[in-house]
Amino acid sequence: MVFVGGVPRSGTTLMRAMLDAHPDIRCGEETRVIPRMLSLRQGWGRQTGERWALEEEGVSQEMLDAATRAFLLEIIARHGDPAPLLCNKDPFTLKSALYLSYIFPNSKFLLMLRDGRASVHSMISRRVTIGGFNLSSYRDCLTKWSNAVEVMFSQCMAVGRSRCMTVRYEDLVLQPRATMQRVLNFLKSPWHEGVLHHEEAIGQPGGVSLSRSERSTDQVIKPVNLEALTRWVGHIPADVQQDMENIAPMLSRLGYNPKANPPDYGPPDPEVINNTERVLRGDFKTPTRLKRLVQGSPKMVSKEGRN
C-alpha cells in the first residue's frame, strides 16, 4: 500500500492521477474520512482523561490500533476496483506517516513538495478552503504552509528513506519521465508509458477516476504542462516577499530560494514544452466524456473494470 500526501495544492492530485494510469496501481479520489479517523485516533492516544477512561473500560491502545487499521483498510480496499498495489491520496494523511508506518508495516509513502509560494497562491486564487488557513492573507497562509510541511517532512524523515520518498512538484512537471521512473522504482512497480499520458486514461475502464469535488480536476484533465509552475510570480505582496525567509523558513530547508522571484526550477523536457504549447494554443480539448464533470455536473467519472 502507498500513501500519497502533502500540503494541498502541492501536486498530490497530479501524482495520484499519473499513478492511476498505471495498470497495477489504484488510488482513486480523496476519501476525506481517513484524515478524520487518524485525527480521532491521535486524540485517543494522548495522555488525557479520555485515554485513562478507555483503558479503565478495557479498551487498550492495541485494540484501537487494530480497529483503526481495519477501518482504513476497508475504506481503501473498497474505494475502487482491486489492483496489485493499493494507494490512498488524502493530502494531510502524511501528518500521521509514522503512525501509518506502524499499523501498515509494508506501506510506503510519497510526500509531494512544492514551492510554498506557488501552493499558497493557488489556495488563495482558487479559494481552496483549508482549515486554519486565512485565505485573505498571504503572510498567514505561508506561515501555515511552512508549519504543515515541516510536520510532514519530519514524519517522512522519521519513517526513513526506504519507505518515504519526497517528490518535488516542479520535478514532476518539468521532468515527468525521470521523476516517475524514480517513483515506480521506489514502489517496485514496472515501468508503464501510460503514466506520462494520464489524461488519456481519464474516465476509461481501468483508468483514472475523477471527482467534481476535487479542486484540481479542471487542471489534471490536461497533459502535464507548465501553466501553473510560476503563476504565483508578481502576486505576493512586497512586504511578505521581503520577509519571506522568516515567514516560511521551510522554503530554504527544502531547497527553494526565498529571494528568487521567479526561481529557476530547472529545464523542461521537450515533451512537456510540446504539451504546454498545445494547451496554450487551445489544441487540447476537454474530452466529451469529461465535459459534464468540468462544467459542474453532480455526477462523477467512474472507474470501472479494473482488476
ZALUMFI-623444 format. One record per residue: residue number from 1; residue in three letters; chain; x, y, z of N, C-alpha, C in turn. Coordinates in steps of 0.2 Angstrom, whole numbers, plus 5000, padded with zeros to 4 digits. Layout:
N
<NUM,ALA,A,<X,Y,Z>,<X,Y,Z>,<X,Y,Z>>
...
END
This chain:
307
<1,MET,A,<5004,4994,5000>,<5000,5000,5000>,<5004,5006,5000>>
<2,VAL,A,<5002,5011,4996>,<5006,5018,4996>,<5001,5023,4998>>
<3,PHE,A,<5004,5028,5002>,<5000,5034,5004>,<5003,5040,5001>>
<4,VAL,A,<4999,5044,4997>,<5002,5050,4994>,<4999,5056,4998>>
<5,GLY,A,<5003,5061,5000>,<5001,5066,5004>,<5005,5072,5003>>
<6,GLY,A,<5004,5078,5006>,<5007,5084,5006>,<5002,5090,5007>>
<7,VAL,A,<5005,5096,5008>,<5000,5101,5009>,<4996,5102,5003>>
<8,PRO,A,<4990,5103,5003>,<4985,5104,4997>,<4988,5109,4993>>
<9,ARG,A,<4987,5108,4986>,<4990,5112,4981>,<4997,5111,4980>>
<10,SER,A,<4999,5105,4981>,<5006,5103,4980>,<5007,5098,4975>>
<11,GLY,A,<5002,5096,4971>,<5003,5091,4966>,<5001,5084,4968>>
<12,THR,A,<4997,5083,4974>,<4995,5077,4976>,<4990,5074,4971>>
<13,THR,A,<4986,5078,4968>,<4981,5075,4963>,<4984,5073,4957>>
<14,LEU,A,<4989,5077,4954>,<4993,5075,4948>,<4996,5069,4949>>
<15,MET,A,<5000,5068,4955>,<5003,5062,4956>,<4999,5056,4956>>
<16,ARG,A,<4993,5056,4960>,<4989,5051,4960>,<4986,5049,4954>>
<17,ALA,A,<4984,5054,4949>,<4982,5053,4943>,<4987,5049,4938>>
<18,MET,A,<4993,5051,4939>,<4998,5048,4935>,<4999,5041,4937>>
<19,LEU,A,<4999,5039,4944>,<4999,5033,4947>,<4993,5029,4944>>
<20,ASP,A,<4987,5032,4944>,<4981,5028,4942>,<4981,5026,4935>>
<21,ALA,A,<4985,5029,4931>,<4986,5027,4924>,<4990,5021,4923>>
<22,HIS,A,<4993,5019,4929>,<4997,5013,4928>,<4992,5007,4930>>
<23,PRO,A,<4993,5002,4926>,<4988,4996,4926>,<4988,4992,4933>>
<24,ASP,A,<4994,4993,4936>,<4995,4989,4943>,<4993,4993,4949>>
<25,ILE,A,<4991,4999,4948>,<4991,5004,4954>,<4984,5007,4954>>
<26,ARG,A,<4980,5007,4960>,<4974,5010,4960>,<4974,5015,4966>>
<27,CYS,A,<4973,5022,4965>,<4972,5027,4970>,<4965,5029,4971>>
<28,GLY,A,<4962,5032,4966>,<4956,5035,4967>,<4956,5041,4970>>
<29,GLU,A,<4949,5044,4971>,<4948,5051,4973>,<4950,5051,4981>>
<30,GLU,A,<4950,5057,4984>,<4951,5058,4991>,<4945,5054,4994>>
<31,THR,A,<4947,5051,5000>,<4941,5048,5004>,<4938,5053,5009>>
<32,ARG,A,<4942,5058,5011>,<4941,5063,5016>,<4940,5061,5023>>
<33,VAL,A,<4938,5054,5024>,<4936,5051,5030>,<4943,5049,5034>>
<34,ILE,A,<4948,5047,5030>,<4954,5044,5033>,<4957,5049,5037>>
<35,PRO,A,<4959,5055,5035>,<4962,5060,5039>,<4958,5061,5046>>
<36,ARG,A,<4951,5061,5045>,<4947,5062,5051>,<4948,5056,5056>>
<37,MET,A,<4948,5050,5053>,<4949,5045,5058>,<4956,5045,5061>>
<38,LEU,A,<4961,5047,5057>,<4968,5047,5060>,<4968,5052,5066>>
<39,SER,A,<4965,5058,5065>,<4964,5063,5070>,<4961,5061,5076>>
<40,LEU,A,<4955,5057,5075>,<4952,5054,5081>,<4957,5049,5085>>
<41,ARG,A,<4960,5045,5081>,<4965,5040,5084>,<4970,5044,5088>>
<42,GLN,A,<4973,5049,5085>,<4978,5053,5089>,<4975,5055,5095>>
<43,GLY,A,<4969,5058,5095>,<4966,5060,5101>,<4965,5055,5107>>
<44,TRP,A,<4964,5049,5105>,<4963,5043,5109>,<4969,5041,5112>>
<45,GLY,A,<4975,5043,5109>,<4982,5041,5111>,<4985,5046,5116>>
<46,ARG,A,<4982,5052,5116>,<4985,5057,5121>,<4984,5055,5128>>
<47,GLN,A,<4989,5057,5132>,<4988,5056,5140>,<4983,5060,5143>>
<48,THR,A,<4977,5058,5142>,<4972,5063,5144>,<4967,5058,5148>>
<49,GLY,A,<4962,5062,5151>,<4957,5058,5155>,<4953,5053,5150>>
<50,GLU,A,<4952,5055,5144>,<4948,5050,5140>,<4952,5044,5139>>
<51,ARG,A,<4959,5044,5138>,<4963,5038,5137>,<4962,5034,5143>>
<52,TRP,A,<4963,5037,5149>,<4963,5033,5155>,<4956,5030,5156>>
<53,ALA,A,<4950,5034,5154>,<4944,5031,5154>,<4943,5025,5150>>
<54,LEU,A,<4946,5025,5144>,<4945,5020,5139>,<4949,5014,5142>>
<55,GLU,A,<4955,5015,5144>,<4959,5009,5147>,<4955,5006,5153>>
<56,GLU,A,<4952,5010,5157>,<4948,5008,5163>,<4943,5003,5161>>
<57,GLU,A,<4940,5005,5155>,<4934,5001,5152>,<4937,4995,5148>>
<58,GLY,A,<4943,4994,5148>,<4946,4988,5144>,<4947,4989,5137>>
<59,VAL,A,<4947,4996,5135>,<4949,4997,5128>,<4956,4999,5127>>
<60,SER,A,<4960,4995,5125>,<4968,4996,5125>,<4970,5000,5119>>
<61,GLN,A,<4976,5003,5119>,<4979,5006,5113>,<4979,5001,5107>>
<62,GLU,A,<4981,4994,5109>,<4982,4989,5104>,<4975,4988,5101>>
<63,MET,A,<4970,4988,5104>,<4963,4987,5101>,<4962,4993,5097>>
<64,LEU,A,<4963,4999,5099>,<4962,5004,5095>,<4966,5004,5088>>
<65,ASP,A,<4972,5002,5089>,<4976,5001,5083>,<4974,4996,5078>>
<66,ALA,A,<4971,4991,5080>,<4969,4985,5076>,<4962,4988,5073>>
<67,ALA,A,<4958,4991,5077>,<4952,4994,5074>,<4953,4999,5069>>
<68,THR,A,<4958,5004,5070>,<4960,5009,5065>,<4962,5006,5059>>
<69,ARG,A,<4967,5001,5059>,<4970,4998,5054>,<4964,4994,5049>>
<70,ALA,A,<4959,4991,5053>,<4954,4988,5049>,<4949,4993,5046>>
<71,PHE,A,<4948,4998,5049>,<4944,5004,5046>,<4947,5006,5040>>
<72,LEU,A,<4953,5008,5040>,<4957,5011,5035>,<4957,5007,5029>>
<73,LEU,A,<4959,5000,5031>,<4960,4995,5025>,<4953,4994,5022>>
<74,GLU,A,<4948,4994,5025>,<4941,4993,5022>,<4940,4999,5018>>
<75,ILE,A,<4941,5005,5020>,<4939,5011,5016>,<4944,5011,5009>>
<76,ILE,A,<4950,5010,5010>,<4955,5010,5004>,<4953,5004,4999>>
<77,ALA,A,<4952,4998,5002>,<4951,4992,4998>,<4944,4993,4994>>
<78,ARG,A,<4939,4996,4997>,<4933,4996,4994>,<4931,5003,4990>>
<79,HIS,A,<4936,5007,4990>,<4936,5013,4987>,<4936,5013,4980>>
<80,GLY,A,<4938,5007,4977>,<4939,5007,4970>,<4940,4999,4968>>
<81,ASP,A,<4942,4998,4962>,<4942,4991,4960>,<4949,4988,4962>>
<82,PRO,A,<4950,4982,4963>,<4956,4979,4965>,<4962,4980,4961>>
<83,ALA,A,<4968,4980,4964>,<4974,4981,4960>,<4979,4978,4964>>
<84,PRO,A,<4985,4976,4961>,<4991,4974,4964>,<4993,4978,4970>>
<85,LEU,A,<4993,4985,4968>,<4996,4990,4973>,<4990,4995,4974>>
<86,LEU,A,<4988,4995,4981>,<4983,5000,4983>,<4986,5006,4985>>
<87,CYS,A,<4983,5012,4984>,<4985,5018,4985>,<4980,5023,4988>>
<88,ASN,A,<4982,5027,4993>,<4977,5032,4996>,<4980,5039,4995>>
<89,LYS,A,<4976,5044,4993>,<4978,5051,4992>,<4973,5055,4996>>
<90,ASP,A,<4975,5056,5002>,<4972,5062,5006>,<4977,5066,5009>>
<91,PRO,A,<4978,5072,5006>,<4984,5076,5007>,<4987,5076,5015>>
<92,PHE,A,<4982,5077,5020>,<4985,5078,5026>,<4987,5071,5030>>
<93,THR,A,<4986,5066,5027>,<4987,5059,5030>,<4995,5059,5032>>
<94,LEU,A,<4999,5062,5028>,<5006,5061,5029>,<5008,5065,5036>>
<95,LYS,A,<5003,5069,5039>,<5005,5071,5046>,<5005,5066,5051>>
<96,SER,A,<5002,5060,5048>,<5002,5054,5053>,<5006,5048,5050>>
<97,ALA,A,<5011,5050,5046>,<5015,5045,5042>,<5018,5040,5047>>
<98,LEU,A,<5021,5042,5052>,<5024,5037,5057>,<5020,5032,5060>>
<99,TYR,A,<5014,5035,5062>,<5009,5030,5064>,<5006,5025,5059>>
<100,LEU,A,<5005,5028,5053>,<5003,5023,5047>,<5008,5018,5046>>
<101,SER,A,<5015,5020,5046>,<5020,5015,5045>,<5020,5010,5050>>
<102,TYR,A,<5018,5011,5056>,<5017,5006,5062>,<5012,5002,5061>>
<103,ILE,A,<5006,5004,5059>,<5000,5000,5058>,<5000,4996,5051>>
<104,PHE,A,<5003,4999,5047>,<5004,4996,5040>,<5012,4995,5039>>
<105,PRO,A,<5015,4990,5041>,<5022,4989,5041>,<5025,4988,5034>>
<106,ASN,A,<5021,4986,5029>,<5023,4986,5022>,<5022,4992,5018>>
<107,SER,A,<5019,4997,5021>,<5017,5003,5017>,<5023,5007,5015>>
<108,LYS,A,<5022,5011,5010>,<5026,5016,5008>,<5023,5023,5007>>
<109,PHE,A,<5027,5028,5007>,<5024,5035,5007>,<5027,5039,5002>>
<110,LEU,A,<5023,5043,4998>,<5025,5049,4994>,<5023,5055,4996>>
<111,LEU,A,<5028,5059,4998>,<5027,5066,5001>,<5028,5071,4995>>
<112,MET,A,<5023,5074,4993>,<5023,5079,4987>,<5025,5086,4991>>
<113,LEU,A,<5031,5089,4988>,<5033,5095,4990>,<5033,5100,4984>>
<114,ARG,A,<5031,5106,4986>,<5030,5112,4980>,<5033,5118,4984>>
<115,ASP,A,<5035,5123,4980>,<5037,5129,4982>,<5031,5132,4985>>
<116,GLY,A,<5032,5134,4992>,<5026,5136,4996>,<5022,5142,4993>>
<117,ARG,A,<5026,5146,4990>,<5023,5152,4987>,<5018,5151,4981>>
<118,ALA,A,<5020,5145,4977>,<5015,5143,4972>,<5009,5140,4975>>
<119,SER,A,<5010,5135,4981>,<5005,5132,4984>,<5000,5137,4987>>
<120,VAL,A,<5003,5142,4990>,<4998,5147,4994>,<4995,5151,4989>>
<121,HIS,A,<4998,5153,4983>,<4995,5157,4978>,<4989,5153,4975>>
<122,SER,A,<4990,5147,4974>,<4985,5143,4971>,<4979,5142,4976>>
<123,MET,A,<4980,5141,4983>,<4975,5141,4988>,<4971,5147,4987>>
<124,ILE,A,<4974,5153,4987>,<4971,5159,4988>,<4967,5161,4982>>
<125,SER,A,<4970,5160,4976>,<4967,5162,4969>,<4961,5158,4968>>
<126,ARG,A,<4962,5151,4970>,<4956,5146,4968>,<4951,5146,4974>>
<127,ARG,A,<4953,5149,4979>,<4948,5149,4985>,<4947,5142,4988>>
<128,VAL,A,<4953,5139,4989>,<4953,5132,4991>,<4953,5132,4999>>
<129,THR,A,<4947,5131,5002>,<4947,5131,5009>,<4951,5126,5013>>
<130,ILE,A,<4955,5128,5017>,<4959,5123,5021>,<4959,5125,5029>>
<131,GLY,A,<4957,5121,5033>,<4956,5123,5040>,<4962,5126,5043>>
<132,GLY,A,<4961,5132,5046>,<4966,5136,5049>,<4970,5141,5045>>
<133,PHE,A,<4969,5140,5038>,<4972,5145,5033>,<4968,5151,5032>>
<134,ASN,A,<4970,5157,5033>,<4966,5163,5031>,<4968,5165,5024>>
<135,LEU,A,<4963,5164,5020>,<4964,5165,5013>,<4964,5172,5011>>
<136,SER,A,<4963,5177,5015>,<4964,5184,5014>,<4971,5186,5015>>
<137,SER,A,<4975,5182,5018>,<4982,5184,5020>,<4987,5179,5017>>
<138,TYR,A,<4992,5182,5013>,<4997,5178,5010>,<5002,5176,5016>>
<139,ARG,A,<5003,5181,5021>,<5008,5180,5026>,<5005,5174,5031>>
<140,ASP,A,<4999,5174,5032>,<4996,5169,5036>,<4997,5162,5033>>
<141,CYS,A,<4995,5162,5027>,<4995,5155,5023>,<5002,5153,5022>>
<142,LEU,A,<5007,5157,5021>,<5013,5155,5020>,<5016,5152,5027>>
<143,THR,A,<5014,5156,5032>,<5016,5153,5039>,<5013,5146,5040>>
<144,LYS,A,<5007,5146,5039>,<5004,5139,5040>,<5006,5134,5035>>
<145,TRP,A,<5008,5136,5029>,<5011,5131,5024>,<5018,5128,5027>>
<146,SER,A,<5022,5133,5030>,<5028,5131,5032>,<5028,5126,5038>>
<147,ASN,A,<5023,5128,5043>,<5022,5124,5049>,<5019,5117,5047>>
<148,ALA,A,<5015,5116,5042>,<5012,5110,5040>,<5017,5106,5036>>
<149,VAL,A,<5021,5109,5032>,<5025,5105,5028>,<5031,5102,5032>>
<150,GLU,A,<5033,5106,5038>,<5038,5104,5042>,<5036,5098,5046>>
<151,VAL,A,<5030,5098,5048>,<5027,5092,5051>,<5028,5086,5047>>
<152,MET,A,<5025,5086,5041>,<5025,5081,5036>,<5032,5079,5034>>
<153,PHE,A,<5036,5083,5033>,<5043,5082,5031>,<5047,5078,5037>>
<154,SER,A,<5046,5080,5043>,<5049,5077,5049>,<5046,5070,5050>>
<155,GLN,A,<5040,5069,5048>,<5037,5062,5049>,<5040,5058,5043>>
<156,CYS,A,<5041,5061,5038>,<5044,5057,5032>,<5051,5055,5034>>
<157,MET,A,<5055,5059,5036>,<5061,5058,5038>,<5062,5052,5044>>
<158,ALA,A,<5057,5053,5048>,<5057,5048,5054>,<5055,5041,5051>>
<159,VAL,A,<5051,5041,5046>,<5049,5034,5043>,<5055,5031,5040>>
<160,GLY,A,<5059,5035,5037>,<5065,5033,5034>,<5065,5033,5026>>
<161,ARG,A,<5070,5034,5023>,<5070,5035,5016>,<5069,5029,5012>>
<162,SER,A,<5069,5023,5015>,<5067,5017,5012>,<5060,5016,5011>>
<163,ARG,A,<5056,5020,5015>,<5049,5019,5015>,<5045,5026,5013>>
<164,CYS,A,<5049,5031,5014>,<5045,5038,5012>,<5050,5042,5007>>
<165,MET,A,<5047,5043,5002>,<5050,5047,4996>,<5047,5054,4995>>
<166,THR,A,<5052,5059,4995>,<5049,5066,4994>,<5050,5067,4986>>
<167,VAL,A,<5044,5070,4983>,<5044,5071,4976>,<5042,5079,4975>>
<168,ARG,A,<5046,5082,4972>,<5045,5089,4970>,<5040,5090,4965>>
<169,TYR,A,<5035,5094,4966>,<5030,5095,4960>,<5034,5098,4954>>
<170,GLU,A,<5039,5102,4955>,<5042,5105,4950>,<5046,5100,4946>>
<171,ASP,A,<5049,5095,4949>,<5052,5089,4945>,<5047,5085,4941>>
<172,LEU,A,<5041,5084,4944>,<5036,5080,4941>,<5033,5083,4935>>
<173,VAL,A,<5033,5090,4935>,<5030,5094,4929>,<5036,5095,4924>>
<174,LEU,A,<5042,5096,4926>,<5047,5098,4921>,<5050,5092,4918>>
<175,GLN,A,<5051,5087,4922>,<5055,5080,4920>,<5050,5074,4922>>
<176,PRO,A,<5044,5074,4919>,<5040,5068,4922>,<5042,5061,4921>>
<177,ARG,A,<5046,5060,4915>,<5048,5053,4914>,<5053,5051,4919>>
<178,ALA,A,<5058,5055,4920>,<5064,5053,4925>,<5061,5053,4932>>
<179,THR,A,<5056,5058,4934>,<5053,5058,4940>,<5049,5052,4942>>
<180,MET,A,<5045,5050,4937>,<5040,5044,4938>,<5044,5037,4937>>
<181,GLN,A,<5050,5037,4934>,<5054,5031,4934>,<5057,5030,4941>>
<182,ARG,A,<5059,5036,4945>,<5061,5035,4951>,<5055,5033,4956>>
<183,VAL,A,<5050,5036,4955>,<5044,5034,4959>,<5042,5027,4958>>
<184,LEU,A,<5042,5024,4952>,<5040,5017,4951>,<5045,5013,4954>>
<185,ASN,A,<5051,5015,4953>,<5057,5010,4956>,<5056,5010,4963>>
<186,PHE,A,<5055,5016,4966>,<5054,5016,4974>,<5048,5011,4976>>
<187,LEU,A,<5043,5011,4972>,<5037,5007,4973>,<5037,5000,4971>>
<188,LYS,A,<5043,4998,4968>,<5044,4992,4965>,<5039,4990,4960>>
<189,SER,A,<5037,4994,4956>,<5032,4993,4951>,<5035,4994,4944>>
<190,PRO,A,<5033,4990,4939>,<5037,4990,4932>,<5035,4997,4929>>
<191,TRP,A,<5039,4999,4924>,<5038,5005,4921>,<5032,5004,4916>>
<192,HIS,A,<5028,5009,4915>,<5022,5009,4911>,<5022,5016,4908>>
<193,GLU,A,<5022,5016,4901>,<5022,5023,4897>,<5016,5027,4899>>
<194,GLY,A,<5010,5023,4901>,<5004,5027,4902>,<5004,5032,4907>>
<195,VAL,A,<5009,5031,4912>,<5009,5036,4917>,<5011,5043,4915>>
<196,LEU,A,<5014,5044,4909>,<5016,5050,4906>,<5010,5053,4902>>
<197,HIS,A,<5005,5049,4901>,<4999,5051,4897>,<4992,5050,4901>>
<198,HIS,A,<4992,5052,4907>,<4987,5051,4912>,<4980,5054,4909>>
<199,GLU,A,<4981,5059,4905>,<4974,5062,4903>,<4971,5058,4898>>
<200,GLU,A,<4974,5053,4895>,<4971,5049,4890>,<4967,5043,4894>>
<201,ALA,A,<4969,5042,4900>,<4966,5037,4904>,<4960,5039,4908>>
<202,ILE,A,<4958,5046,4908>,<4953,5048,4912>,<4946,5046,4910>>
<203,GLY,A,<4943,5043,4914>,<4936,5040,4913>,<4936,5034,4909>>
<204,GLN,A,<4942,5031,4907>,<4942,5025,4904>,<4942,5019,4909>>
<205,PRO,A,<4939,5013,4906>,<4939,5007,4911>,<4946,5006,4913>>
<206,GLY,A,<4947,5005,4919>,<4954,5003,4922>,<4958,5009,4922>>
<207,GLY,A,<4956,5015,4921>,<4960,5021,4921>,<4959,5026,4927>>
<208,VAL,A,<4959,5032,4925>,<4959,5037,4931>,<4952,5040,4932>>
<209,SER,A,<4950,5039,4938>,<4943,5042,4940>,<4944,5048,4944>>
<210,LEU,A,<4940,5053,4942>,<4940,5060,4945>,<4933,5062,4948>>
<211,SER,A,<4934,5066,4953>,<4928,5068,4956>,<4927,5076,4955>>
<212,ARG,A,<4921,5078,4954>,<4920,5085,4953>,<4921,5089,4960>>
<213,SER,A,<4921,5086,4965>,<4923,5089,4972>,<4930,5090,4973>>
<214,GLU,A,<4935,5087,4969>,<4942,5088,4969>,<4944,5095,4965>>
<215,ARG,A,<4947,5099,4969>,<4948,5106,4966>,<4953,5106,4960>>
<216,SER,A,<4957,5101,4959>,<4962,5101,4954>,<4959,5097,4948>>
<217,THR,A,<4953,5095,4947>,<4950,5091,4942>,<4951,5095,4935>>
<218,ASP,A,<4950,5101,4935>,<4950,5105,4929>,<4957,5106,4926>>
<219,GLN,A,<4962,5105,4931>,<4969,5105,4929>,<4972,5098,4927>>
<220,VAL,A,<4970,5093,4930>,<4973,5086,4929>,<4970,5083,4923>>
<221,ILE,A,<4964,5086,4920>,<4962,5083,4914>,<4966,5085,4908>>
<222,LYS,A,<4971,5089,4909>,<4976,5091,4904>,<4982,5087,4904>>
<223,PRO,A,<4986,5087,4899>,<4993,5083,4899>,<4997,5088,4904>>
<224,VAL,A,<5002,5084,4906>,<5007,5088,4911>,<5010,5094,4907>>
<225,ASN,A,<5009,5100,4910>,<5011,5106,4906>,<5014,5111,4912>>
<226,LEU,A,<5016,5117,4909>,<5020,5122,4913>,<5015,5127,4916>>
<227,GLU,A,<5009,5127,4914>,<5004,5133,4915>,<5005,5135,4923>>
<228,ALA,A,<5005,5131,4927>,<5004,5133,4934>,<5011,5134,4938>>
<229,LEU,A,<5016,5133,4934>,<5023,5132,4938>,<5025,5139,4941>>
<230,THR,A,<5024,5144,4938>,<5026,5151,4940>,<5021,5156,4940>>
<231,ARG,A,<5015,5154,4941>,<5009,5158,4940>,<5009,5163,4947>>
<232,TRP,A,<5012,5161,4952>,<5012,5165,4958>,<5016,5171,4957>>
<233,VAL,A,<5021,5171,4953>,<5026,5177,4952>,<5022,5183,4951>>
<234,GLY,A,<5023,5188,4955>,<5020,5195,4954>,<5014,5196,4958>>
<235,HIS,A,<5012,5191,4962>,<5006,5191,4966>,<5007,5192,4973>>
<236,ILE,A,<5013,5190,4976>,<5014,5190,4983>,<5016,5198,4985>>
<237,PRO,A,<5012,5200,4990>,<5014,5207,4992>,<5021,5208,4994>>
<238,ALA,A,<5023,5214,4992>,<5031,5216,4993>,<5033,5215,5000>>
<239,ASP,A,<5029,5217,5005>,<5031,5216,5012>,<5032,5209,5014>>
<240,VAL,A,<5028,5205,5011>,<5028,5197,5013>,<5034,5195,5009>>
<241,GLN,A,<5035,5197,5003>,<5041,5194,4999>,<5048,5196,5003>>
<242,GLN,A,<5048,5202,5005>,<5054,5204,5009>,<5056,5200,5015>>
<243,ASP,A,<5050,5198,5018>,<5051,5194,5025>,<5050,5187,5024>>
<244,MET,A,<5051,5185,5018>,<5049,5178,5016>,<5053,5173,5020>>
<245,GLU,A,<5060,5174,5021>,<5064,5169,5025>,<5062,5168,5032>>
<246,ASN,A,<5059,5173,5035>,<5056,5172,5042>,<5049,5170,5042>>
<247,ILE,A,<5045,5171,5037>,<5038,5169,5037>,<5038,5162,5035>>
<248,ALA,A,<5042,5159,5030>,<5042,5152,5028>,<5049,5149,5028>>
<249,PRO,A,<5051,5148,5034>,<5058,5145,5034>,<5059,5138,5031>>
<250,MET,A,<5054,5135,5030>,<5054,5128,5026>,<5056,5129,5019>>
<251,LEU,A,<5055,5135,5016>,<5057,5136,5009>,<5064,5134,5008>>
<252,SER,A,<5068,5137,5012>,<5076,5136,5012>,<5077,5129,5013>>
<253,ARG,A,<5074,5127,5018>,<5076,5120,5021>,<5074,5115,5015>>
<254,LEU,A,<5069,5116,5011>,<5068,5111,5006>,<5071,5113,4999>>
<255,GLY,A,<5076,5118,4999>,<5080,5119,4994>,<5077,5125,4989>>
<256,TYR,A,<5072,5128,4991>,<5069,5134,4987>,<5072,5140,4989>>
<257,ASN,A,<5074,5144,4984>,<5077,5151,4986>,<5071,5156,4987>>
<258,PRO,A,<5071,5158,4994>,<5065,5163,4996>,<5066,5170,4993>>
<259,LYS,A,<5072,5171,4990>,<5073,5178,4987>,<5072,5178,4979>>
<260,ALA,A,<5072,5172,4976>,<5072,5172,4969>,<5064,5173,4967>>
<261,ASN,A,<5063,5177,4962>,<5057,5179,4960>,<5056,5181,4953>>
<262,PRO,A,<5056,5176,4948>,<5054,5169,4949>,<5061,5165,4950>>
<263,PRO,A,<5060,5159,4953>,<5066,5155,4954>,<5067,5151,4948>>
<264,ASP,A,<5073,5148,4947>,<5075,5143,4941>,<5073,5136,4944>>
<265,TYR,A,<5068,5133,4942>,<5066,5126,4944>,<5070,5121,4940>>
<266,GLY,A,<5073,5123,4934>,<5076,5118,4930>,<5073,5118,4923>>
<267,PRO,A,<5076,5114,4918>,<5074,5114,4912>,<5068,5109,4911>>
<268,PRO,A,<5063,5111,4906>,<5058,5106,4905>,<5060,5101,4899>>
<269,ASP,A,<5057,5095,4900>,<5058,5090,4894>,<5054,5093,4888>>
<270,PRO,A,<5057,5091,4882>,<5054,5093,4876>,<5046,5091,4876>>
<271,GLU,A,<5045,5085,4878>,<5038,5083,4878>,<5033,5088,4882>>
<272,VAL,A,<5036,5090,4888>,<5032,5095,4892>,<5031,5102,4888>>
<273,ILE,A,<5036,5104,4885>,<5036,5110,4881>,<5030,5109,4876>>
<274,ASN,A,<5030,5104,4872>,<5025,5102,4867>,<5018,5102,4870>>
<275,ASN,A,<5018,5099,4876>,<5011,5099,4879>,<5009,5106,4881>>
<276,THR,A,<5013,5110,4884>,<5011,5117,4886>,<5009,5121,4880>>
<277,GLU,A,<5013,5120,4874>,<5011,5124,4868>,<5004,5122,4866>>
<278,ARG,A,<5003,5115,4866>,<4996,5113,4864>,<4991,5116,4868>>
<279,VAL,A,<4992,5116,4875>,<4987,5118,4880>,<4986,5126,4878>>
<280,LEU,A,<4991,5130,4878>,<4991,5137,4877>,<4988,5139,4870>>
<281,ARG,A,<4989,5135,4865>,<4986,5136,4858>,<4978,5134,4858>>
<282,GLY,A,<4976,5130,4863>,<4969,5128,4863>,<4968,5122,4859>>
<283,ASP,A,<4974,5118,4858>,<4974,5112,4854>,<4971,5106,4858>>
<284,PHE,A,<4972,5107,4865>,<4969,5102,4869>,<4962,5103,4871>>
<285,LYS,A,<4958,5099,4869>,<4951,5100,4870>,<4948,5095,4876>>
<286,THR,A,<4944,5098,4880>,<4941,5093,4885>,<4937,5088,4882>>
<287,PRO,A,<4939,5081,4883>,<4935,5076,4880>,<4928,5076,4882>>
<288,THR,A,<4924,5074,4877>,<4917,5074,4878>,<4914,5071,4884>>
<289,ARG,A,<4918,5065,4886>,<4915,5061,4892>,<4917,5065,4899>>
<290,LEU,A,<4921,5071,4898>,<4923,5074,4904>,<4919,5081,4905>>
<291,LYS,A,<4916,5083,4900>,<4913,5090,4900>,<4908,5091,4905>>
<292,ARG,A,<4904,5086,4907>,<4899,5087,4912>,<4902,5087,4919>>
<293,LEU,A,<4908,5084,4919>,<4912,5084,4926>,<4915,5091,4927>>
<294,VAL,A,<4918,5094,4922>,<4921,5100,4922>,<4916,5106,4923>>
<295,GLN,A,<4910,5105,4919>,<4905,5111,4919>,<4901,5110,4925>>
<296,GLY,A,<4902,5106,4930>,<4898,5106,4936>,<4892,5101,4937>>
<297,SER,A,<4893,5095,4933>,<4888,5090,4934>,<4889,5087,4940>>
<298,PRO,A,<4884,5085,4944>,<4885,5081,4951>,<4887,5074,4950>>
<299,LYS,A,<4888,5072,4944>,<4890,5065,4943>,<4898,5065,4942>>
<300,MET,A,<4900,5059,4944>,<4907,5058,4944>,<4909,5054,4938>>
<301,VAL,A,<4915,5054,4935>,<4918,5050,4930>,<4920,5043,4934>>
<302,SER,A,<4917,5038,4933>,<4918,5032,4937>,<4924,5028,4934>>
<303,LYS,A,<4927,5024,4938>,<4932,5019,4936>,<4929,5012,4936>>
<304,GLU,A,<4929,5009,4931>,<4926,5003,4930>,<4931,4998,4927>>
<305,GLY,A,<4930,4991,4929>,<4933,4986,4925>,<4940,4985,4927>>
<306,ARG,A,<4943,4988,4932>,<4950,4987,4934>,<4950,4980,4938>>
<307,ASN,A,<4955,4976,4936>,<4956,4970,4940>,<4964,4969,4940>>
END
